[in-house]
Amino acid sequence: MNSWKPSKWLKAVKRNALVSAACAVLFSNIPVAATAQDIGKLLGDCANGDQKACDTLRSSIGTLTNQALLAKIAVEAKDWDVRTKAIAAMDGTNPALRGLAGNLGELVSGSFYLVTGEAIARLKLAIQEPRIRIRFPGIILKADVSAVSQFYSGGGGYAIVSGESVSIMLSQAGKTLAKKDWSTHFPDTISASLHDKPWGQLSAKVRGEELLAELLHNAAFTQDDLAELSSSEIPELRMAAAANLTDQASLAKIALEDKNWQVATAAGEKLTDQPLLAKVAVEAHYGDFRRAAVEKLTDQALLAKIAVEDENRDVRRAAVSKLTDQALLAKIAVEDENPDVRSAAVSKLTDEAFLAKIAVKDKHWAVRSSAVEKLTDQALLAKIAVEDKDEEVRRSAVPKLTDQTLLTKIAVEDKNPNVRSYAKVRLAQIRNDTK
């Protein structure tokens, strides 16, 4: 599929677009809307594609102080830039902010990101928390959002992709408390098949927890403050509090009780207390939390229990990787239902005879391969390199062989090209070593 790359004259395109926009504002002589009726008409015209109406709304937002009108624009505007600028201009106590903040149970994860307007709304709500207001009375949020674009071309076609540059600052009495910047990350290429399809707006992916973590890092906040803020309804604020907490009991409580897995993970990653880690390793609802706790555990008895009993294969595998009991490892290597867990156990075994048995008899190629990698018996390795039905197992055996005659045979006769290639490489290595 053909693809287009960013144009070398992108900066000129941006500069010309900015100049044109500035001229439109300076010379249009459009009056700033100040009434609900004016705003309603402009919103309707803008939604119908009237760019002049959209520009008028943008210029009006900077002069509006009427919170009801700002809320109307933020709620009803179809243009992403108009909506975002209206939210940025709203007072933090505006009741409409809650409805503009999206689902407060969600936080940025995987392919899901809040749009910039939602992120700003949540930050405005977050700094209304009493503990923040007590420490920094009069704290304000200023958000600057500007449109950017990327021009792509290639193969006689082109496309313009829109994005944004976002700067958010928290301050008190003119003193900056925290500041973060984000910009749209444009893809290196876009598919030429999208030529006739609108790209829409690529978000700058604002991470509000980063800004709030910087704020809460201020020495004015006590551990008690942070513990209370970790119960906020705003997940970004809970995550920021967890990032600054050092109290192990508070961190364990968050890791076990927070309903947002990212917040719980942020707390769990800071746990070091072994009894609390043990509690999380056994009681945490999410497997990822239990696994992370297991990776820090040192209690062999508890690790053994988890390695056998936990329902999550990744948790069991993490526990197995820390076990030292050879008898238990041997039992797991044979009995666990998951090949990844059995492989982890095999990699910790030292009994050559037992490894030989697994290398021949286990039903899964990955487990047999793990055992083969620890074998030294040349006769058995030769048998496996020639007879195992799975190419991955044969390939694992080949680099451990020393018989040049056998390697030459494999390099010619094995049905798999990768195995033949490994045999050739091993032959060359042996010959080079004997020179």
DRENDO-1510 file (C-alpha; in Angstrom, 1 decimal, always signed):
<recs>
REC; n; res; u; v; w
REC; 1; MET; +0.0; +0.0; +0.0 .
REC; 2; ASN; +1.3; +3.4; -0.9 .
REC; 3; SER; +1.9; +5.9; +1.9 .
REC; 4; TRP; +2.7; +9.6; +2.1 .
REC; 5; LYS; +5.3; +11.3; +4.2 .
REC; 6; PRO; +5.4; +14.7; +5.9 .
REC; 7; SER; +6.2; +17.5; +3.4 .
REC; 8; LYS; +9.4; +19.4; +3.7 .
REC; 9; TRP; +7.5; +22.7; +3.4 .
REC; 10; LEU; +5.3; +22.0; +6.4 .
REC; 11; LYS; +6.6; +25.0; +8.3 .
REC; 12; ALA; +5.7; +27.4; +5.5 .
REC; 13; VAL; +2.2; +25.9; +5.4 .
REC; 14; LYS; +1.8; +26.5; +9.1 .
REC; 15; ARG; +3.2; +30.0; +9.0 .
REC; 16; ASN; +0.9; +31.0; +6.1 .
REC; 17; ALA; -2.1; +29.5; +7.9 .
REC; 18; LEU; -1.3; +31.5; +11.0 .
REC; 19; VAL; -0.8; +34.7; +9.1 .
REC; 20; SER; -4.2; +34.2; +7.3 .
REC; 21; ALA; -5.9; +33.5; +10.6 .
REC; 22; ALA; -4.4; +36.6; +12.1 .
REC; 23; CYS; -5.5; +38.7; +9.2 .
REC; 24; ALA; -9.0; +37.3; +9.4 .
REC; 25; VAL; -9.3; +38.4; +13.1 .
REC; 26; LEU; -7.8; +41.8; +12.5 .
REC; 27; PHE; -9.8; +42.8; +9.5 .
REC; 28; SER; -13.1; +41.0; +9.6 .
REC; 29; ASN; -14.7; +43.6; +11.9 .
REC; 30; ILE; -17.0; +41.0; +13.2 .
REC; 31; PRO; -18.5; +42.1; +16.6 .
REC; 32; VAL; -17.8; +39.9; +19.6 .
REC; 33; ALA; -21.0; +38.0; +20.5 .
REC; 34; ALA; -22.3; +38.7; +24.0 .
REC; 35; THR; -25.8; +37.3; +24.2 .
REC; 36; ALA; -27.3; +33.8; +24.3 .
REC; 37; GLN; -29.1; +34.6; +21.0 .
REC; 38; ASP; -25.9; +35.7; +19.3 .
REC; 39; ILE; -24.0; +32.7; +20.6 .
REC; 40; GLY; -26.8; +30.3; +19.6 .
REC; 41; LYS; -26.8; +31.6; +16.0 .
REC; 42; LEU; -23.0; +31.4; +15.7 .
REC; 43; LEU; -23.0; +27.9; +17.1 .
REC; 44; GLY; -25.6; +26.8; +14.5 .
REC; 45; ASP; -23.7; +28.5; +11.7 .
REC; 46; CYS; -20.4; +27.1; +12.8 .
REC; 47; ALA; -21.9; +23.6; +13.0 .
REC; 48; ASN; -23.1; +24.1; +9.4 .
REC; 49; GLY; -19.6; +24.7; +8.1 .
REC; 50; ASP; -19.5; +28.5; +8.3 .
REC; 51; GLN; -15.9; +29.1; +9.1 .
REC; 52; LYS; -16.4; +32.8; +9.7 .
REC; 53; ALA; -18.9; +31.9; +12.5 .
REC; 54; CYS; -16.4; +29.5; +14.0 .
REC; 55; ASP; -13.7; +32.2; +14.0 .
REC; 56; THR; -16.1; +34.7; +15.6 .
REC; 57; LEU; -16.8; +32.2; +18.4 .
REC; 58; ARG; -13.1; +31.7; +19.0 .
REC; 59; SER; -12.5; +35.4; +19.2 .
REC; 60; SER; -15.5; +35.9; +21.5 .
REC; 61; ILE; -14.4; +33.3; +24.0 .
REC; 62; GLY; -11.4; +35.3; +25.1 .
REC; 63; THR; -13.6; +38.2; +26.1 .
REC; 64; LEU; -16.6; +36.4; +27.7 .
REC; 65; THR; -17.0; +36.3; +31.4 .
REC; 66; ASN; -20.5; +35.0; +31.5 .
REC; 67; GLN; -20.1; +31.4; +32.7 .
REC; 68; ALA; -23.5; +30.3; +31.3 .
REC; 69; LEU; -22.5; +31.4; +27.8 .
REC; 70; LEU; -19.1; +29.7; +28.1 .
REC; 71; ALA; -20.8; +26.5; +29.2 .
REC; 72; LYS; -23.3; +26.8; +26.3 .
REC; 73; ILE; -20.4; +27.0; +23.8 .
REC; 74; ALA; -18.5; +24.2; +25.5 .
REC; 75; VAL; -21.5; +21.9; +25.5 .
REC; 76; GLU; -23.0; +22.7; +22.1 .
REC; 77; ALA; -20.0; +23.5; +19.8 .
REC; 78; LYS; -19.2; +20.9; +17.2 .
REC; 79; ASP; -15.8; +22.4; +16.3 .
REC; 80; TRP; -13.2; +20.7; +18.6 .
REC; 81; ASP; -11.1; +23.9; +18.9 .
REC; 82; VAL; -14.0; +26.1; +19.8 .
REC; 83; ARG; -15.2; +23.6; +22.4 .
REC; 84; THR; -11.7; +23.2; +23.9 .
REC; 85; LYS; -11.1; +26.9; +24.2 .
REC; 86; ALA; -14.5; +27.4; +25.9 .
REC; 87; ILE; -13.7; +24.8; +28.5 .
REC; 88; ALA; -10.3; +26.4; +29.0 .
REC; 89; ALA; -11.9; +29.8; +29.7 .
REC; 90; MET; -14.5; +28.4; +32.1 .
REC; 91; ASP; -14.2; +29.1; +35.8 .
REC; 92; GLY; -13.3; +26.1; +37.9 .
REC; 93; THR; -16.5; +26.2; +39.9 .
REC; 94; ASN; -18.7; +26.2; +36.8 .
REC; 95; PRO; -21.2; +23.4; +37.3 .
REC; 96; ALA; -21.1; +22.4; +33.6 .
REC; 97; LEU; -17.5; +21.2; +34.1 .
REC; 98; ARG; -18.6; +17.9; +35.5 .
REC; 99; GLY; -20.6; +17.0; +32.5 .
REC; 100; LEU; -17.7; +18.0; +30.2 .
REC; 101; ALA; -15.1; +15.9; +32.1 .
REC; 102; GLY; -16.1; +12.6; +30.5 .
REC; 103; ASN; -16.4; +9.3; +32.5 .
REC; 104; LEU; -14.6; +10.0; +35.8 .
REC; 105; GLY; -14.0; +6.3; +36.2 .
REC; 106; GLU; -11.7; +6.3; +33.2 .
REC; 107; LEU; -8.1; +7.3; +32.9 .
REC; 108; VAL; -5.7; +7.3; +29.9 .
REC; 109; SER; -4.9; +3.7; +29.0 .
REC; 110; GLY; -3.8; +1.8; +25.9 .
REC; 111; SER; -5.5; +3.3; +22.8 .
REC; 112; PHE; -8.0; +5.4; +24.9 .
REC; 113; TYR; -7.2; +9.0; +25.5 .
REC; 114; LEU; -9.3; +11.8; +26.9 .
REC; 115; VAL; -9.8; +14.6; +24.4 .
REC; 116; THR; -8.1; +17.8; +25.4 .
REC; 117; GLY; -11.3; +19.6; +26.5 .
REC; 118; GLU; -12.2; +16.7; +28.9 .
REC; 119; ALA; -8.7; +16.6; +30.3 .
REC; 120; ILE; -8.8; +20.4; +31.0 .
REC; 121; ALA; -12.3; +20.0; +32.6 .
REC; 122; ARG; -11.0; +17.3; +35.0 .
REC; 123; LEU; -7.9; +19.3; +35.9 .
REC; 124; LYS; -10.2; +22.3; +36.8 .
REC; 125; LEU; -12.3; +20.0; +39.0 .
REC; 126; ALA; -9.2; +18.5; +40.6 .
REC; 127; ILE; -7.8; +21.8; +41.9 .
REC; 128; GLN; -11.1; +22.5; +43.6 .
REC; 129; GLU; -10.2; +19.8; +46.1 .
REC; 130; PRO; -10.2; +21.3; +49.7 .
REC; 131; ARG; -6.7; +20.0; +50.5 .
REC; 132; ILE; -5.3; +21.8; +47.4 .
REC; 133; ARG; -7.3; +25.0; +48.1 .
REC; 134; ILE; -6.1; +25.0; +51.7 .
REC; 135; ARG; -2.4; +24.7; +50.7 .
REC; 136; PHE; -2.7; +27.1; +47.7 .
REC; 137; PRO; -5.7; +29.5; +48.1 .
REC; 138; GLY; -6.5; +31.1; +44.8 .
REC; 139; ILE; -4.8; +28.5; +42.7 .
REC; 140; ILE; -5.7; +29.0; +39.0 .
REC; 141; LEU; -5.3; +27.0; +35.8 .
REC; 142; LYS; -4.4; +28.6; +32.5 .
REC; 143; ALA; -4.6; +26.5; +29.4 .
REC; 144; ASP; -3.3; +27.6; +26.0 .
REC; 145; VAL; -4.4; +25.4; +23.1 .
REC; 146; SER; -3.4; +26.1; +19.5 .
REC; 147; ALA; -4.1; +24.3; +16.3 .
REC; 148; VAL; -1.2; +22.7; +14.3 .
REC; 149; SER; -1.2; +20.6; +11.2 .
REC; 150; GLN; +0.9; +18.3; +9.2 .
REC; 151; PHE; +1.0; +18.2; +5.4 .
REC; 152; TYR; +1.6; +14.8; +3.8 .
REC; 153; SER; +2.3; +14.2; +0.2 .
REC; 154; GLY; +3.5; +11.5; -2.2 .
REC; 155; GLY; +2.5; +9.7; -5.4 .
REC; 156; GLY; +0.7; +12.8; -6.7 .
REC; 157; GLY; -1.6; +13.2; -3.8 .
REC; 158; TYR; -1.7; +15.0; -0.5 .
REC; 159; ALA; -3.5; +15.2; +2.8 .
REC; 160; ILE; -3.5; +17.7; +5.7 .
REC; 161; VAL; -3.8; +16.2; +9.2 .
REC; 162; SER; -4.9; +18.5; +12.1 .
REC; 163; GLY; -3.4; +18.4; +15.6 .
REC; 164; GLU; -2.9; +20.6; +18.6 .
REC; 165; SER; -0.3; +22.1; +20.9 .
REC; 166; VAL; -1.3; +22.3; +24.5 .
REC; 167; SER; +0.3; +24.1; +27.4 .
REC; 168; ILE; -1.3; +24.0; +30.9 .
REC; 169; MET; +0.0; +25.9; +33.9 .
REC; 170; LEU; -1.1; +26.0; +37.6 .
REC; 171; SER; -0.2; +29.1; +39.4 .
REC; 172; GLN; -0.9; +31.1; +42.6 .
REC; 173; ALA; -0.5; +34.9; +42.8 .
REC; 174; GLY; +1.6; +34.9; +39.7 .
REC; 175; LYS; +3.9; +32.1; +40.9 .
REC; 176; THR; +4.1; +29.0; +38.7 .
REC; 177; LEU; +3.3; +25.8; +40.7 .
REC; 178; ALA; +3.4; +23.3; +37.9 .
REC; 179; LYS; +3.5; +23.4; +34.1 .
REC; 180; LYS; +3.4; +20.8; +31.3 .
REC; 181; ASP; +3.2; +20.9; +27.5 .
REC; 182; TRP; +1.9; +18.3; +25.1 .
REC; 183; SER; +1.7; +18.2; +21.3 .
REC; 184; THR; +0.1; +15.9; +18.8 .
REC; 185; HIS; +2.4; +13.2; +17.7 .
REC; 186; PHE; +1.9; +12.9; +14.0 .
REC; 187; PRO; +2.5; +9.5; +12.3 .
REC; 188; ASP; +5.6; +9.2; +10.2 .
REC; 189; THR; +3.5; +8.2; +7.3 .
REC; 190; ILE; -0.2; +7.9; +6.4 .
REC; 191; SER; -1.9; +5.6; +4.0 .
REC; 192; ALA; -2.5; +7.1; +0.5 .
REC; 193; SER; -5.9; +5.2; +0.6 .
REC; 194; LEU; -7.1; +7.8; +3.1 .
REC; 195; HIS; -6.7; +10.5; +0.5 .
REC; 196; ASP; -10.4; +11.2; +0.3 .
REC; 197; LYS; -11.3; +10.6; +3.9 .
REC; 198; PRO; -11.3; +13.2; +6.7 .
REC; 199; TRP; -8.7; +12.7; +9.3 .
REC; 200; GLY; -10.4; +14.9; +11.9 .
REC; 201; GLN; -8.4; +16.0; +14.9 .
REC; 202; LEU; -5.4; +14.1; +16.4 .
REC; 203; SER; -5.4; +14.8; +20.1 .
REC; 204; ALA; -2.3; +16.0; +21.9 .
REC; 205; LYS; -3.0; +13.2; +24.5 .
REC; 206; VAL; -2.9; +15.4; +27.6 .
REC; 207; ARG; -1.8; +13.4; +30.7 .
REC; 208; GLY; -3.3; +15.4; +33.5 .
REC; 209; GLU; -1.7; +13.2; +36.2 .
REC; 210; GLU; +1.7; +14.4; +35.1 .
REC; 211; LEU; +0.8; +18.0; +35.9 .
REC; 212; LEU; -0.9; +17.1; +39.1 .
REC; 213; ALA; +2.0; +15.0; +40.3 .
REC; 214; GLU; +4.3; +18.0; +39.8 .
REC; 215; LEU; +1.9; +20.1; +41.9 .
REC; 216; LEU; +1.6; +17.5; +44.7 .
REC; 217; HIS; +5.4; +17.1; +44.8 .
REC; 218; ASN; +5.4; +20.6; +46.5 .
REC; 219; ALA; +6.7; +20.4; +50.1 .
REC; 220; ALA; +3.5; +22.2; +51.2 .
REC; 221; PHE; +1.6; +18.9; +50.9 .
REC; 222; THR; +1.9; +16.4; +53.8 .
REC; 223; GLN; +1.5; +12.7; +53.6 .
REC; 224; ASP; -1.9; +13.1; +55.2 .
REC; 225; ASP; -2.9; +15.5; +52.4 .
REC; 226; LEU; -1.8; +13.0; +49.8 .
REC; 227; ALA; -3.6; +10.1; +51.5 .
REC; 228; GLU; -6.9; +12.2; +51.5 .
REC; 229; LEU; -6.3; +13.2; +47.9 .
REC; 230; SER; -5.8; +9.6; +46.9 .
REC; 231; SER; -9.6; +9.2; +47.6 .
REC; 232; SER; -10.6; +11.9; +45.1 .
REC; 233; GLU; -13.1; +11.0; +42.4 .
REC; 234; ILE; -10.7; +12.3; +39.8 .
REC; 235; PRO; -8.4; +9.4; +38.9 .
REC; 236; GLU; -5.6; +11.6; +37.6 .
REC; 237; LEU; -5.5; +13.2; +41.1 .
REC; 238; ARG; -5.4; +9.8; +42.8 .
REC; 239; MET; -2.6; +8.7; +40.6 .
REC; 240; ALA; -0.7; +11.9; +41.3 .
REC; 241; ALA; -1.2; +11.4; +45.0 .
REC; 242; ALA; +0.1; +7.8; +44.7 .
REC; 243; ALA; +3.2; +9.1; +42.8 .
REC; 244; ASN; +4.1; +11.3; +45.8 .
REC; 245; LEU; +3.1; +9.1; +48.7 .
REC; 246; THR; +5.8; +7.3; +50.7 .
REC; 247; ASP; +3.5; +5.9; +53.4 .
REC; 248; GLN; +3.5; +2.1; +52.7 .
REC; 249; ALA; +0.1; +1.5; +54.4 .
REC; 250; SER; -1.6; +4.2; +52.3 .
REC; 251; LEU; +0.0; +2.8; +49.1 .
REC; 252; ALA; -1.2; -0.7; +49.9 .
REC; 253; LYS; -4.7; +0.5; +50.5 .
REC; 254; ILE; -4.7; +2.2; +47.1 .
REC; 255; ALA; -3.3; -0.9; +45.4 .
REC; 256; LEU; -5.9; -3.1; +46.9 .
REC; 257; GLU; -9.0; -0.9; +46.8 .
REC; 258; ASP; -8.8; +1.6; +43.9 .
REC; 259; LYS; -11.1; +0.6; +41.1 .
REC; 260; ASN; -8.9; +2.1; +38.4 .
REC; 261; TRP; -6.2; -0.4; +37.6 .
REC; 262; GLN; -3.7; +2.3; +36.6 .
REC; 263; VAL; -4.1; +4.1; +39.9 .
REC; 264; ALA; -3.7; +0.9; +41.8 .
REC; 265; THR; -0.6; +0.0; +39.7 .
REC; 266; ALA; +1.0; +3.4; +40.4 .
REC; 267; ALA; +0.6; +2.7; +44.1 .
REC; 268; GLY; +1.7; -0.9; +43.9 .
REC; 269; GLU; +4.9; -0.1; +42.1 .
REC; 270; LYS; +6.0; +2.0; +45.1 .
REC; 271; LEU; +5.5; -0.8; +47.7 .
REC; 272; THR; +8.6; -2.2; +49.4 .
REC; 273; ASP; +7.2; -3.5; +52.7 .
REC; 274; GLN; +7.3; -7.3; +52.5 .
REC; 275; PRO; +4.2; -8.0; +54.7 .
REC; 276; LEU; +2.2; -5.5; +52.6 .
REC; 277; LEU; +3.5; -6.8; +49.4 .
REC; 278; ALA; +2.5; -10.3; +50.5 .
REC; 279; LYS; -1.1; -9.0; +51.2 .
REC; 280; VAL; -1.3; -7.5; +47.7 .
REC; 281; ALA; +0.2; -10.6; +46.1 .
REC; 282; VAL; -2.5; -12.7; +47.5 .
REC; 283; GLU; -5.5; -10.4; +47.7 .
REC; 284; ALA; -5.3; -7.9; +44.8 .
REC; 285; HIS; -8.1; -8.3; +42.3 .
REC; 286; TYR; -6.1; -7.8; +39.2 .
REC; 287; GLY; -3.5; -10.3; +38.1 .
REC; 288; ASP; -1.1; -7.6; +37.0 .
REC; 289; PHE; -1.1; -6.2; +40.6 .
REC; 290; ARG; -0.4; -9.6; +42.1 .
REC; 291; ARG; +2.4; -10.3; +39.6 .
REC; 292; ALA; +4.1; -7.0; +40.3 .
REC; 293; ALA; +3.9; -7.7; +44.0 .
REC; 294; VAL; +5.2; -11.2; +43.6 .
REC; 295; GLU; +8.3; -9.9; +41.7 .
REC; 296; LYS; +9.3; -8.0; +44.8 .
REC; 297; LEU; +8.6; -10.9; +47.3 .
REC; 298; THR; +11.4; -12.8; +49.0 .
REC; 299; ASP; +9.3; -15.2; +51.2 .
REC; 300; GLN; +9.9; -18.6; +49.6 .
REC; 301; ALA; +7.0; -20.3; +51.4 .
REC; 302; LEU; +4.5; -17.7; +50.1 .
REC; 303; LEU; +6.1; -17.8; +46.7 .
REC; 304; ALA; +5.7; -21.6; +46.6 .
REC; 305; LYS; +2.0; -21.2; +47.6 .
REC; 306; ILE; +1.4; -18.6; +44.9 .
REC; 307; ALA; +3.3; -20.6; +42.2 .
REC; 308; VAL; +0.9; -23.5; +42.8 .
REC; 309; GLU; -2.4; -21.9; +43.7 .
REC; 310; ASP; -2.8; -18.6; +41.8 .
REC; 311; GLU; -5.3; -18.8; +39.0 .
REC; 312; ASN; -3.3; -16.4; +36.8 .
REC; 313; ARG; -0.6; -18.0; +34.7 .
REC; 314; ASP; +1.6; -14.8; +34.7 .
REC; 315; VAL; +1.4; -14.6; +38.5 .
REC; 316; ARG; +2.4; -18.2; +38.8 .
REC; 317; ARG; +5.2; -17.8; +36.3 .
REC; 318; ALA; +6.5; -14.7; +38.3 .
REC; 319; ALA; +6.5; -16.8; +41.5 .
REC; 320; VAL; +8.2; -19.7; +39.8 .
REC; 321; SER; +11.0; -17.5; +38.5 .
REC; 322; LYS; +11.9; -16.7; +42.2 .
REC; 323; LEU; +11.7; -20.2; +43.6 .
REC; 324; THR; +14.8; -22.1; +44.7 .
REC; 325; ASP; +13.2; -25.4; +45.8 .
REC; 326; GLN; +14.2; -27.9; +43.1 .
REC; 327; ALA; +11.6; -30.5; +44.2 .
REC; 328; LEU; +8.8; -28.0; +43.9 .
REC; 329; LEU; +10.1; -26.7; +40.6 .
REC; 330; ALA; +10.3; -30.2; +39.2 .
REC; 331; LYS; +6.6; -30.8; +40.3 .
REC; 332; ILE; +5.5; -27.6; +38.6 .
REC; 333; ALA; +7.5; -28.4; +35.5 .
REC; 334; VAL; +5.5; -31.5; +35.1 .
REC; 335; GLU; +2.1; -30.7; +36.5 .
REC; 336; ASP; +1.2; -27.0; +35.7 .
REC; 337; GLU; -1.4; -26.8; +33.0 .
REC; 338; ASN; +0.3; -23.8; +31.3 .
REC; 339; PRO; +3.4; -24.3; +29.1 .
REC; 340; ASP; +4.8; -20.9; +29.9 .
REC; 341; VAL; +4.8; -21.7; +33.6 .
REC; 342; ARG; +6.3; -25.2; +33.0 .
REC; 343; SER; +9.0; -23.5; +30.9 .
REC; 344; ALA; +9.8; -21.1; +33.7 .
REC; 345; ALA; +10.2; -24.0; +36.1 .
REC; 346; VAL; +12.3; -25.9; +33.7 .
REC; 347; SER; +14.7; -23.0; +33.3 .
REC; 348; LYS; +15.4; -23.1; +37.0 .
REC; 349; LEU; +16.1; -26.9; +37.2 .
REC; 350; THR; +19.6; -28.4; +37.4 .
REC; 351; ASP; +18.9; -32.1; +37.4 .
REC; 352; GLU; +20.1; -33.3; +34.0 .
REC; 353; ALA; +18.2; -36.6; +34.0 .
REC; 354; PHE; +15.0; -34.9; +34.8 .
REC; 355; LEU; +15.6; -32.3; +32.1 .
REC; 356; ALA; +16.3; -35.0; +29.6 .
REC; 357; LYS; +12.9; -36.6; +30.4 .
REC; 358; ILE; +11.1; -33.3; +29.9 .
REC; 359; ALA; +13.0; -32.6; +26.7 .
REC; 360; VAL; +11.7; -35.8; +25.2 .
REC; 361; LYS; +8.2; -36.2; +26.7 .
REC; 362; ASP; +6.6; -32.9; +27.3 .
REC; 363; LYS; +3.7; -32.3; +24.9 .
REC; 364; HIS; +4.5; -28.6; +24.3 .
REC; 365; TRP; +7.4; -27.5; +22.1 .
REC; 366; ALA; +8.3; -24.5; +24.2 .
REC; 367; VAL; +8.8; -26.6; +27.3 .
REC; 368; ARG; +10.9; -29.2; +25.5 .
REC; 369; SER; +12.9; -26.3; +24.0 .
REC; 370; SER; +13.6; -24.9; +27.4 .
REC; 371; ALA; +14.8; -28.2; +28.7 .
REC; 372; VAL; +17.0; -28.7; +25.6 .
REC; 373; GLU; +18.7; -25.5; +26.2 .
REC; 374; LYS; +20.0; -26.8; +29.5 .
REC; 375; LEU; +21.2; -30.2; +28.3 .
REC; 376; THR; +24.8; -31.2; +27.8 .
REC; 377; ASP; +24.3; -34.9; +26.8 .
REC; 378; GLN; +25.5; -35.0; +23.2 .
REC; 379; ALA; +23.8; -38.3; +22.4 .
REC; 380; LEU; +20.5; -37.0; +23.5 .
REC; 381; LEU; +21.0; -33.6; +21.9 .
REC; 382; ALA; +21.8; -35.4; +18.6 .
REC; 383; LYS; +18.6; -37.5; +18.8 .
REC; 384; ILE; +16.5; -34.4; +19.5 .
REC; 385; ALA; +18.1; -32.4; +16.7 .
REC; 386; VAL; +17.2; -35.0; +14.2 .
REC; 387; GLU; +14.0; -36.5; +15.5 .
REC; 388; ASP; +11.9; -33.9; +17.3 .
REC; 389; LYS; +8.8; -33.1; +15.3 .
REC; 390; ASP; +9.0; -29.4; +16.1 .
REC; 391; GLU; +11.5; -27.2; +14.3 .
REC; 392; GLU; +11.9; -24.9; +17.3 .
REC; 393; VAL; +13.1; -27.7; +19.5 .
REC; 394; ARG; +15.5; -29.0; +16.8 .
REC; 395; ARG; +16.8; -25.5; +16.4 .
REC; 396; SER; +17.4; -25.2; +20.1 .
REC; 397; ALA; +19.5; -28.4; +20.1 .
REC; 398; VAL; +21.6; -27.6; +17.0 .
REC; 399; PRO; +23.8; -24.8; +18.7 .
REC; 400; LYS; +24.8; -27.2; +21.4 .
REC; 401; LEU; +26.0; -29.9; +19.1 .
REC; 402; THR; +29.7; -30.6; +18.6 .
REC; 403; ASP; +29.6; -33.5; +16.0 .
REC; 404; GLN; +30.5; -31.9; +12.7 .
REC; 405; THR; +29.4; -34.9; +10.7 .
REC; 406; LEU; +25.9; -34.7; +12.2 .
REC; 407; LEU; +25.8; -30.9; +11.8 .
REC; 408; THR; +26.7; -31.3; +8.1 .
REC; 409; LYS; +23.9; -33.8; +7.7 .
REC; 410; ILE; +21.4; -31.4; +9.4 .
REC; 411; ALA; +22.6; -28.5; +7.3 .
REC; 412; VAL; +21.7; -30.4; +4.2 .
REC; 413; GLU; +18.7; -32.6; +5.1 .
REC; 414; ASP; +16.6; -30.8; +7.7 .
REC; 415; LYS; +13.3; -29.9; +6.2 .
REC; 416; ASN; +13.3; -26.5; +7.8 .
REC; 417; PRO; +15.5; -23.7; +6.4 .
REC; 418; ASN; +16.0; -22.1; +9.8 .
REC; 419; VAL; +17.3; -25.3; +11.3 .
REC; 420; ARG; +19.6; -25.8; +8.3 .
REC; 421; SER; +20.9; -22.2; +8.7 .
REC; 422; TYR; +21.6; -22.8; +12.4 .
REC; 423; ALA; +23.5; -25.9; +11.6 .
REC; 424; LYS; +25.6; -24.0; +9.1 .
REC; 425; VAL; +26.4; -21.3; +11.6 .
REC; 426; ARG; +27.3; -23.8; +14.3 .
REC; 427; LEU; +29.6; -25.6; +11.8 .
REC; 428; ALA; +31.4; -22.4; +10.9 .
REC; 429; GLN; +31.8; -21.6; +14.6 .
REC; 430; ILE; +33.4; -25.0; +15.4 .
REC; 431; ARG; +35.7; -24.8; +12.4 .
REC; 432; ASN; +36.8; -21.3; +13.4 .
REC; 433; ASP; +37.4; -22.3; +17.0 .
REC; 434; THR; +39.7; -25.2; +15.9 .
REC; 435; LYS; +41.9; -23.2; +13.6 .
</recs>
